[in-house]
């Protein structure tokens, strides 16, 4: 089976490294128009080399997240087809007590919802 995403718009948060970068790169290789965000401009620069449109963005700023999605929809002329919410839990978390990491992850996920739920 050959799976393609030609003509589809894919948004990946946490696209600067690790799973997020891999997900963004894979969707791009499968023909999707991919948009990725992360906190690190340096890491996003590498992600952008495979054709992913990137933007430095802090998803805990709900207004900035909503504006980013709106710009993507304006650029593509339609709704996002696939949203991969991969961000959260890595930035400045190394060597932190697990109790603090869990709290910060919860805050990031609760604030990263930018699009209204589908009905």
C-alpha positions in Angstrom: 0.0 0.0 0.0 1.3 3.5 -0.9 0.1 6.3 1.4 0.4 9.8 0.1 -0.6 13.2 1.5 -0.4 15.3 -1.6 -2.6 18.4 -1.3 -3.0 18.0 2.5 -2.0 20.5 5.1 -0.2 19.1 8.1 0.7 21.1 11.3 3.2 19.7 13.7 4.0 21.3 17.1 7.4 20.5 18.6 8.9 20.1 15.2 12.4 21.3 16.1 13.8 17.9 17.1 13.1 14.3 18.0 9.7 12.8 17.2 8.3 16.1 16.0 11.0 16.6 13.4 10.7 13.1 12.2 6.9 13.4 11.9 7.2 16.7 10.0 9.9 15.3 7.7 7.9 12.2 7.0 4.7 14.0 6.1 6.8 16.3 3.8 8.3 13.3 2.1 4.8 11.9 1.6 3.7 15.1 -0.3 2.0 17.1 2.4 2.4 20.8 2.8 3.9 20.9 6.4 4.0 23.6 8.9 6.0 23.2 12.1 6.6 25.2 15.3 8.9 24.9 18.2 10.6 27.2 20.8 14.0 26.8 19.2 14.9 28.7 16.0 18.2 26.8 15.7 16.5 23.4 15.8 13.7 24.6 13.4 16.3 25.7 10.9 17.3 22.1 10.4 13.7 20.9 10.1 13.1 23.6 7.5 15.8 22.1 5.2 13.4 19.4 4.1 10.6 21.8 3.0 8.8 22.3 6.3 7.6 25.8 6.8 8.6 26.7 10.3 7.9 29.3 13.0 9.2 29.9 16.5 6.2 29.8 18.7 5.3 29.3 22.3 2.1 27.3 22.5 1.4 28.4 26.0 0.4 31.7 24.4 -3.0 30.7 23.2 -3.5 33.9 21.1 -0.2 33.3 19.3 -1.1 29.7 18.6 -4.5 30.6 17.2 -3.0 33.3 15.1 -0.4 30.8 13.7 -3.2 28.4 12.7 -5.2 31.3 11.1 -2.1 32.3 9.1 -1.6 28.7 7.9 -5.3 28.5 6.9 -5.0 31.8 5.0 -1.8 30.7 3.3 -3.3 27.4 2.2 -6.8 28.6 1.5 -8.4 25.9 3.7 -8.5 24.1 7.0 -5.7 22.0 8.5 -6.1 18.4 7.5 -3.8 16.8 10.1 -2.8 18.3 13.5 0.0 16.6 15.4 0.2 18.1 18.9 3.7 16.9 19.8 5.0 19.9 21.8 5.6 20.0 25.5 7.8 18.7 28.2 11.3 19.0 26.8 12.3 22.7 27.0 14.3 23.3 30.2 13.1 20.0 31.7 16.4 18.1 31.8 17.4 17.1 35.3 14.2 18.4 36.9 12.2 16.5 39.5 9.5 14.4 37.8 6.8 16.2 39.8 7.7 19.5 38.3 8.0 18.1 34.8 4.4 16.7 35.0 3.1 20.0 36.2 4.7 21.9 33.3 3.6 19.4 30.7 0.0 19.6 32.0 0.1 23.4 31.7 1.6 23.2 28.1 -1.0 20.8 26.9 -4.0 22.6 28.5 -2.9 25.8 26.8 -1.9 24.5 23.4 -5.4 24.0 22.1 -5.7 26.6 19.4 -8.5 25.2 17.1 -12.1 24.8 18.2 -13.3 21.2 18.5 -14.9 19.6 15.5 -18.6 19.2 15.7 
